[in-house]
Amino acid sequence: MVFIALIPIQSFAEGSKEINANGGYRAYLFSSPLGNSSYPFPTQGTMKVYVNVGETINVGSSVQGMDQGTINLRAPDGTTYTSGNDATTGFIADHNQELAGPQPNVGGYKPFTLKVKAGQAGVWEIDFVSNTGGQDQGNPDPIPANEAWIQPTGQYIAAFDVSVRNTDNSAFLKGRVFTNVFSGILGTFDVGFNGIFHILTSDGYQYTLDNNGQAGNGFTFFVNNKGFKNPDGTASYQSVAFINNPDVQDPRVADSPSDITQKIFFNTPAADLPASANTPGGGTTWLLKAPLTPAITNMTFTGIEGTAGVAGTSPLGANFTFDASVAGDYVIAIDVNQNGSFTDAADRKLTGAAIAGTNTVFWNGLDGQGNKVPADTLSNYFANITLTTKAGEVHFPFFDVERNVNGIKLTRINGSRAPDDTVYWNDSQIPPIGTPSNPVINLKGISSVVNGHKWGSPTQNPFDQDDFGNNVGIDTWGYISSTPIKTTVSFALKQADLAVDSLNAIANCAGQQVLYTIVIKNNGPSKITGGKFIFSFPPELTGVTGSSASTSGTSSMGPGTVSANTYIADINMDNGAVRTFTINGLIAVTATGSLNVSAAVLRPADVTDPDATNPDATPPTDPAAECDAPPSGVGCNNVKTIVTAFKSAPDAGPDQTVIRYETVNLEASQEGVWTQAPGDPSVASFTNASNSSTTVAGLPNLGKYHFVFTNANGCADTVVVTVVTTDMVIPNIFTPNGDGKNDAFKITGLVSYPGSQLIIFNRWGNEVYKADNYLNNWNGSGLAEGTYYYVLNRRERTGDITTFKGWVFLKRGK
């Protein structure tokens, strides 16, 4: 079993005539959706062809119309076609028709044809379906390549052809047909395959590949740019001692920026092929390009958080980015000690494989000895990148190829120093069974005409599989090496130890202002631009405003904004600068207990803060996420929190209006002290000014009196007592019926005349009630409804008596 691996290369092949034209034994085309160890990437004998509008595709096979044998075609616009089961059109009957090609060639087969319509220009895919639809019917008989053949029953096709006719139908066009993978079978282990293919690489280089008698039975052949890969996806440049799911690019899938399947043509690629073309499924593929001149462009250094030319010290790091015109190996050397040399032990070297296109290489901020590279405060750092290109790189992995006694011949036919037939290999991982390659390791290059990577010994036994290549994967490769290319980039490393030095508060009671004072500092060594000061507060704090001033050093502040219970301001601070923020707010009247607030200073992107840096690629936005991230762990000096205790707002009670000389009752909501504001109409007296409940007497003068209640935190509330005068009014009816309204004989204004006497008589002149200090509380108890007479002896403030007489009706009904 032979499995030769390469990467998707556009190979335009006209068909079996070309690959069997060089002696050796016929390679039947394998066509099946079912794979095995010899066919790890099975296809339905898929070929590809580039065509223009108006050109005609001619196809045929030796199984057309036999059982399931047919030909299916897919256009770039998604249209599908089939040759159906016609046993004449598209049928190649014998070796002579294979050699003659499609009609109108003399002696040719009658092809199945399709003229390319508008919108269908590009690469078509053509499946040659076998007569069993892919079911295995055993090995075909081995036949010399130039002899007559008989089509076997099975998943193998003896002859196939894809030919393109020009737009005026005057000639066939060569160099249009290719495949990404060719799978075939010889029928035995003791004959060789001499097929010659033409390899086209994605960067414009061309090779001629002569299989030169490579032995094996079933085999798969493709070309790629890496051969077997390392776990990180780079080329290993080694053969492997196992073939169970080896890491190699699947030639049937689309290329990636780093994994390329080169194209296998059956003739030299046509000179008029475009650089790219549409493919079925809506994609595109590369075709013929002029070989690229090796170059490095667009070399940049960007901190992982997105700042051009600047990075934070470890653990942040940065990305070097550059465009390479061709693939190769890079070395990025960083002059850590800034002495102009890039080869000191402390200098850091980053190495790897570069792809053709944009390359990004991460640097973790450490030097060549694993130490953190410090922030630069005086000058920038410099890095040199050296790219050694391997243009036109092609790899030919052989899977389970027991012997390759002649060695393949590989010749690069364009580019520098062409023609060049140098090949390389490294078989050091293969157990030395049978006849190993000689030498086992060839990394300096050997002419493939002299030694195209030979292994194994000739055998006359058609069943002999035991030799050096049995059940292993052997890689042979070639490339064109260029003179190393160099370029340089400079960059800055920054680190600033930002800190909240203090957070203090002055607060008394709900409903009043609270003042916060915050001191922040940059302990360097780098200055910062675009850092953040962040003050977070609860909803109970409203009307928040902020300002700041430079305490020492050089610093500045941008406009502060308040949103979602957060005050944020941009800050710029030189090394050693100290700045003081003042935050004012109003504590809601309904707030109780305490306020939890925090103040934080947040680093700008790509400036490391030693104890507050989350080393991901996201620019910093959350102080807590930066503060608690590894490697520094939980806690930092960038954030301070304070719990500010305060009293609830005192309530001295509602304002009151009283009549002159009345006693006033005052009741506050908490403990504290009562005082009278200066400037009142007269000085009142308190029964207990140090109690929340007290009475106030001595209000002889009319006007407003102000009684102030102050709690333990010094917060105050004031009750206004308005003293009014009211002429004495004696009612002539009252209704002591128990409804709580007018149930007593109340003389309005009598409170201003304490010690007044009231005497009540019935209509017969009998005394029924007497009070020497009437308190407006006679309710007619025990007396019948009716008219009664009163005598009121009002005691004046001078002690004199003024007598009032009259009647009052006592009514009990409701």
N, C-alpha and C positions, 0 to 999 in steps of 0.2 A: 504494500500500500504506500502510495506517495502522496504527500500533501505539501504543495509549495505555496507559501503565503506571501502575498504582496498587498499594497494598499490601493484603493480605487483609482485606477489610471484609465483615461479614455483611450482604449485600444481599438482602432478601426480595423476589423478583420473581415475579409470577404468570405472566408469560410474554411472548410476542411481541406480544400485543395492546397491552400497556402501552408497549413501546419503539417501536411503529409508530403510536402514536396522535397524533403531533404534527406530521404533515406530513413533507416531505422524501421520501426514498426508503427502501424496505424494506431493513433489514439482515438478511440470511439468517444463521442461526446456524451457525457453523463447528463441525463435529464430526469429529475425526480424531485418531488418535494420532501422525500424521505432521505435523511442523512445517516452517516455512520462515521467510523474513525477515519476512513479514507475520504469521506465527503462531509466535513464538518460544517460547510456552508452551502447546502444544496440549493440548486435552482432548476427551473424547467429548461435547462440549456439556454439561458438568457443571453442574448447578444444586444448590442446597442449600435445605432447608426445615426450619423448627423446628415440631415437633408434640408434643402431649401425648397421654397414654394415653387411648384412646377416640375420638380424632379420626380422620378419614379423609383419606388422601392421594388426590387425583384427578390423574391425569397423562394427557397425550395429545400426539401429534405428527403432523405431516403426512406422515411416512414410516413410521408404524407398519404392519407387515405387508408393506411393499414390499421384496422381496429381503431384505437384511440389516437393514432398519429395525426397531428394537425399543427398549424402554425398560428399563433396569436400575436397581434401587434397592438401597441398602445402609443397613441400620438401625444405630443406635448399638451394639446388642448383637452386631453382626457378622453377623446374618442377611441373606442376599441374596435378592432377588426379581427376576422379569422378567415383562414383558408378553408374552413369546413372539413368535410370528409371526401372531397373530390379526389379520386385516385389518379388523375392525370395532371391537372393544373397544380404546380408546386411540387411534383414528384420527381426526384432524382433516381433514375432507374438503375444506374450502374456507374462503374469507375470512369468510363469514357465520358458520360454526361457530366460527371463531377469535374473532370478536367476541362471540358468544353465550356462549362458555365451556362448561364441562361441564354435562351434564344433572344435576339437573332443570331447569336454565335452559331457557327456551323457545328452541327452535332450536339447542340446544347439541349438542356431540358426545358420544358414549358413552364415558365415561372408564374407564381401568383404575384400580381402586381397591384400597387396602390400609388396613385399620383397625389403628391402632397398639395393640400389645399391651403388657402389663405388662413393664417393663424396657426398652422401646423408645422412651421419651420422650427427646427431644433433637433433634439436627440429623441429618437424613437426607441422603444424597447420591444424586442422580438423574442418570444418563447418558442422553442422547438420542442413540442410535446412528443414523448416516445409512444410507441405502439401499445405499451402496457399502461400508459399513464403514470409511469414511475415505479411500478411493481417489479421487484427483483426476480429475474428468471435465470440467474447464474451468470458466469463469465462468458464473454464472447470468445471465439477462436482467435488467437493471435495471428495477424496478417501483416506481412511486410508492407510498408507505407505506399510503395509504388505498384502494388499488385491489385488485381481485381478483388473485390470484396462481395460478401453476401450479407444483407441486412439481417442481424439476429433478432430474435424475439426477446425483449427485455427493456431495461431502462437506458439502453445505449443506442446512439444514432451514428451510423457509419459515415454519412455525408450530410452536410448542410451548407447553405450558401446565402449570403446577403450581398446583393450588388445594387449599386445606385446608377440609374441612367440619367443623363443630363437633360436640361429642359427642352432642347430641340430634338431629343431622341436620336442623337447621332453617335454617342459614345458612352461607355461605362466609366465611372469615376472611381479611382482607387483612393485608399487611405481614409475612408469614411467610417469603417466598421471597427468596433472595439468591444471589449468586455472588461468588467471589473474582476471577474473570477472565471477561470476555466477549469472545469472538472472533466477528467477523462479516465479511460482504462485501456491497458495494453493487452490484458488477458493472461499474462504470465509474469513471473519475477525475473526471468533470465534473458529479456530482450530490452532494448533501449529506445528512448523517445528522442527524436532529433528535431522537434519542432522549433522554428525560429519565429520569435515575436519581436515587436517594436514597442518599446516602453516610452511613454510620454509622462513627464512629471509636472506637478502643479506649478513649478517655478520655471518651466520652459525648457528643460533639458530633455534630451532624447538618448535612448540606449537601444542597442541591438542585443537581444538575448538569444543565444543558441543553447538549447537544452543539451546538445552534444552527447546524446546517448544515456541520459540519466535513467536509471533502472527503477522498476517498480511495477506494480500492477495497477490498482486504482490510485488516482492521485488528484489533488486539487492544487491549482496554481493561481496565485495572485501576488501582487507587488504592493508594498507599503513603504512608509517613510521611517518606521521605527523597528520593525521586526518584533521580537519579544520585548514586552515592557516590564519595567519595575513596578512595584505597588503604587508609586506616586505618578505613574503614567509616562515616565520618561523612558527613552530607549535603553535597554539593558546592554546591548552590544555583546550578547552572549547566547550561545545555544543552551537548550534546557534539557534536563534528564527526564522530563515527563511530558506527556501530551494530553493529559486529562484536564480539559478546560484551561489551557495556558492563556496568559494575558496577551491577547493579540487582537488588533482591530478587525471587526467583522467587515469584509469587503462589500457586503450587500447594503450596508447602511450609509447614510450621508456622511460626508467628511465633517470633522469638527475643526476648529482653528488649529489644533495641534496634532490631530490624527488624520492622515491623508492616505487614501487608496489611490495609487498611481494607475494609469490607464494602459491596458494591453491592446495594442493594435496588431492586426494580421498583416498589414503592409505599412510602409513608412507613412506617418500621418500626413494628410493632404496639406499643402502649403496654404490653402485658402480657408482653412478652418478658422472660425472666430475665437476670440478669447474666452467667451462663455456662451451658453445656449440654454434655452428653456428645456425642461424635462417633464415627463408625465407626473401628475400630482401637483403641479403648480410651482415647482422649484426650478433651480438652475444648477448647472455644473460648469466647471472650468474646462477649457479646451486648449487651444494652442496659444502660447504666450512667448514673447521674446525673453530669453534668459535675463534675469534681473541682475543688476550690478549690486554686490553686497554693500549695504549702507545701514547706518544707525541714524535715526532722526527722532525728533520730538522727545528728547530725553528730559524727564521731569522728576522732581522729588516732591511728594505730597504727604503730609501727615495723615494718619489713618482716619482722622476726623475731618479731612477735606481741605486743609490749609496748604496752599501752594508755597513751596520753599521753606516750610517750617514744620517741625515735628516736636512733640513732647518727648522728654527723656523716657527711658524704660520705666513702666511697662507699656507705654503707648506705641512708639515706633512709627514707621512710615512705609510708603510704597515708592520704589523706583519704577518708573514707567518709560518704556522706549519702544519705538517702532523699528523692526528689523525687516529689511527687504527680502531676506531669505532666512531659512532656519540655520541654527548653529549652536555653539556653546558660548555662554557668557561668563565673565568674571567681573563682579562689581567690587572694587577695592576702595575702602573708606580710610582716609588718613586720620585716624583717631587722635594721634598725638600732635597733629597739625604742624609737622616738621617738613612737609613737602615730599616725604617718602611714603609709598603705599605698601611697603614690604616688611615693616616692623612687626614684631610679635603682637603688639597691641592693636595693629591695624586689622580691620575686619574684612573678610572676603566672602562674598556670596556667589555661589556657582550654580549652574544649572543649564538646561537646554532651552534655547530660544526658538520660538516659532516664527514663521514668516507672518508678520502682522504686529499687532500690539502685544507687548509683554509687560506683565506686572510682577515685581519681585518685592516681597515683604522683608523689611528689616526690623528686628525687635529692639533695637537701641543698645545692643550689647557689643563690646569690642571683641577682638580676636581671642581673648583669654576669658571670656564669659563675664566680664565686669560691665557695669552700667557706664555708658559714655555720658560725661557730665554736660550740663548746659554750657553753651559758649557765650561769654559776655563781652568779648572783645572783637572776635572775628568769626567768620563762617567756617564750617567744615567743607571738605571737598571729597568727591567720590569719582573715581575713574571707572568706566565700563569698557571692557574689551570683549569684542565679539569675534569668535573664530567660526566662520560659516562652513556649513556642509551642504552646499547647494546641490540640487538634483539628487538628493539622497534616496537610494532604492535598497530595499531589503527583500531577500528571497528565502523565507523560512521553509524548510522541507520537513514535513511531518511523516514519521515512520517510513522514511526512504532508506531501505536497507543498504543500498550501495549506489555510489555515484563515481564510477571508476575513471571516467574521463574528466569530470569537472565541467561545470557550465562555462560558457564563454560569454563574458559581458563586456560590451564596448560602448563607451559614451562617445557620441558622434558630433556633439557641438559643445560650445563653451571653451574656456581656457584649456590649453594643452590637449585639445581633442585631435585625433582619436586617443582615448585612454581606456585601457582594458584592465585597470587595477581593481582587485577585489580584496576583501578583508573577512576574517572570521575569528572566533574564539570558542573552541570546543572543550575548554578545560572542565566543564561541568559534566561531560558525558563519560560514563564508565568505559574503560579501555577494553571493549569486547570486540572480537573480530579484528578488522584492519582499521585502526583509527586514521584520522586525517594526519597529514604530515606537511608542515608542522601542526601541532594541536592548536597553537595560538599564533595568529597572523594579524597583528595590529599595525604593522608598518606598510603593508600592501605588497601583493604579488601579482604579476601579470596573469590574467586568467587564461591566456594562450599557453603559458607554461604550466600553471597549476590553478585550474578553476575551482579549487576547493574539492579535492578528491578524497573519497573514503571507500572502504569496502574492497572486496576482491571479486573478480569475475566468477561466475558459476554456470554450470551446465544443468543444474537442478532447478526445474521450473517452480519447485515448492520451497526453495531455500530462502528463508527469511532471516536467518541468524547471522547478522553482521553488525557493524558499528552503528548504523543508522536505525536499527530496529527499535520501534517504540520510543523514540526520542524525537526532539525537535531541533533541527540544525539550521542555523541562519548564516547566509552569505550576503554581504552588502558592498555597496560602492557609493562614492560621492565625489564631488570636486571641492577640495579644500582651498580657502582663500587666505590671503595675507590678513592677519588680525586687524580689526578696525577699532579705533579708540575714540572716546569722547569723555567730557568731564561735566559734572554738575556740582554746584555749591548749594549749601543749605544751612539752616540754623536749627539748633536744638534749644528748647526752652523749658524751664522749670521755675515755678513760683510757689512758695509756701505761704498761702493766704490763710488768714486767721481772723476770727471774731474775738478780739481781746476782752471785751466786756459788754454786758447787756444789763442795764439798770432801768428801774421804773419808779415813778412817783404817781400813786393813785390813792384816792380817798374813798369815794363813794360812787355808787351807781348814779347815773344822771350827770356826772361831772367829767371834766377832762382828765386824761391820763397822759403822762409824758414818758417816753422811752428814749434813752440815750445809748447808742451803740458805737463802739470803737472798733474799726477794722484795720488790718495791717497787712502789708506785703513783705514777708520775710525773705523774698528773693530766691535765687540770685537774679532772675529775669524780671523785667517789667512786664506788665500785662496791659493789653488793649482790648476792650470789649468784654471784660468780666461782668459779673452780675452781683448786685446787692439785693437780697431777697428778704423781706419781712413778712412773715405769715401770722395772721391773727384770726380770732373767731368772729362769727357774725355779730356778737354782742358789742363789738367795737366798731363804731361808725364814724364817718367823717374823717377818715384817716388821711393825713397829709405828712409829707416828709421833706427834709432838707438836709444838707450836709456841708461841711467845711473842712478844708485841709488842716490837719493838726500839725503835721510835720512832713517834710519831703515834698515831692511833686505828685499830685493826683488831681483828677477831675471827675465830674459826675455828669451824666446825661439826664434828660428829663425823666422824672419819676412818674410811674403810672400805677393806678390801683385797679385791680381786676380780680374777681373771684377770691376775695379775702386775702389778697397778696399785694404788697407794694414792691415794685421792682424798678431798679435804676441801673443803667450801664455805668461802669466805673473803669477808669484807666489809672494805674498805679505804678510808679517807678519802684525799683528795689528800695526797701526801707521806708516807704511812704506810709503815713498813718492818717486816717480820715475818720471824722466823727459824724454820725448820722443822728438826727433828732426826728422822732416820730410822734405826732400828736393824734389823739383820737378822743371820741366821746363814748363813755361807757353807757350803754342803754339803761334806762330807768328800771327796766324789768330784770336786768342782770343780777345774779346773786353769787356770792362766794368768791370766785377768782377767775382770772383770765390766763389762758395758756398761749404764749406767743413765742415765736422763734425768729432769730436773725441768722442769716447765712451769707457767705461770700462764695461765689461759684467761679471756678476757673474758666477762661475762654477755651475754645477748641484748640487742640494741639499744643497745649501748655500743661505739662505735668504738675500736679500738686502732690507732694510726697504721700500724704495720708488721705487724699480725697480724689482718687482717679479710678474711674471704671475703665479698664483697658479694652473696651470694645470699639467698634468703628463708628459709633453713634456720637455726635457732638453732645456735650453735657447740657442737660436741661433741669435735672432734679438733684438738688444738693444731697439729699439722703442717699440716692442711688450711687452718687460718686463717693460719698463719705463711707459707706458700709461695704464697698466692693473689695474683693481680693485684688492684689495681694496684701493691702494694708489692713483689711479686716474691719470689724465694726468700730465706729467711733472716729472722730477727727476733731481738729480745732477750727474747722470751718463753720460749725453750726453751734449756736448756743440757744437754750430754751429757758424761759423764766415763767414762774407761776406768780401772778400778781394778785394778792388778796385785797379785798375792799369790802366796805360795809354796804348794805343795801341803802337806798336813798331814804332818809328820815321823812316821816309824815307827821306834821304837827296838828293835823286835823283841819276841818273846814273853817273858813272865815265865819264870824258870827256878828249879829246885830243885837244889841241889848239896850235896855232903857237905863238912863242914868241911875247910878247907885246899885244896880243889880250886881250880883256875884257871878263871875264867869267860870265855867268848868273847862279846863284844857286837858286833852288826852293825846299823847304822842304814841307812835308805833313801836318805839324801842327806847332803851335806856339812854338818858342824857340829862342835860341841864337847861332850865328855862331862864331867859333873860328878857328884859324889856329894851326895845330899841330907843335910842335917845331922840328927843324932839317930840315925844307924844304930848297930848294936852295936859296930862298930870302923871305923877309917878304912882304906879299901882303897887299892890303888895301881894306876894305869893304865899300860899300856906306852906308849900314845900317845893322850892325851885329845883331841887336835885332829884326829883321824881318825874317819871314820865307822865303821871297824873297829878294835877294840882288845880287849885282854885285861885282866882285873882279877884281881889276886892279893891275898893278905893277908886271908883271911876266917876268922879263927881262932874267932870267937865265933858262937854259934848265934843265929838270928833273921833278920829281913827287912832286906835292904840295898836302897837306892833309887838307881839310876843314871839320871841325867837327861841326855837328848840335846836340845840346843838348836840350831836352824838359824840361817841368817844373818838371818832376819826376826824372830828372838827367840821363835819358836814352839817348844814343847818337848813331848817325850813321855818317859815314864818306864818303865824296866824294873825290876821287882821280883825280886830274887834271894833266895830263901829258903835259908839254910844250916842243914842238919840234921846230927845225929850218927847214925851207924849202927855197931853192934857188928860187929867183923870176923867174916865168915862164910867158912869154907873148904869148898868143895864136895867130895864124895867120888866124883864122876863128871863127865866132860865128854866131848863127842862131836865130835871134829875131823873131820867128814865133808864139809865144804865147803858146808853148807847155810846158813851165815851165822848159825846159832843154836848157842850154847854150844860154839864151835869152839876156844876157848882156856880155859886153867885160870885162871879169874878169881876172885880173892879179894876179896869185897866188903869195903869199908872200908880196903883196903890203901893207898889214895891218901892217907890221913891219916898214913901212916908211911913217908915217902920214905927210900930208902937201905936198905930191908929186903932180906935175902938169902934166895934159894930154892935148895935142892939137891934133885934127884930121883934116886932109886935104883930099880934093878929088883929083882925078887924074889931075886936072887942077891947083892944088896948092892953091885952095881956102880953107880957114879955115871954117869947118862946125861944130866943137864942141871944147869947152875948159872948163876945170875944174881945179882950182888952188889947190884943195884938193880932188883928185879923190878918190871916194869910191866904185869903181868897179860897177858902175851903168849905164854906157852909153849903150843904147839899139838901137842906130842908128835911133831914131825917126825922121821921115820925110825924110829919105834918101833912095835912090834907092839901089837895090842890086848891089854889085860891089866891087871893090878894093879901099881901103882907106889907108892913110898913117898917122902914128902917130909919135909924138915926146913926150917922157916921161922924164920929169925932176924930177928924184928921189931925194928927200931930205933925206940926210943921218942924223944919230943921231948927227953928229958933226955940222950940218947946211950946209955942202957943198952940191952942186948939181951935180948929175951924170946924163948925158943925154943918152937916148936910142932912136934909130930911127928904123922904120920898117914899114911893111905893114900888113894889116889885110883884109880878104875877108868877106864882109857882105852878108850872104845868107839868103833869106827869104823863099824860097820854102821848103816844107815839104818832 
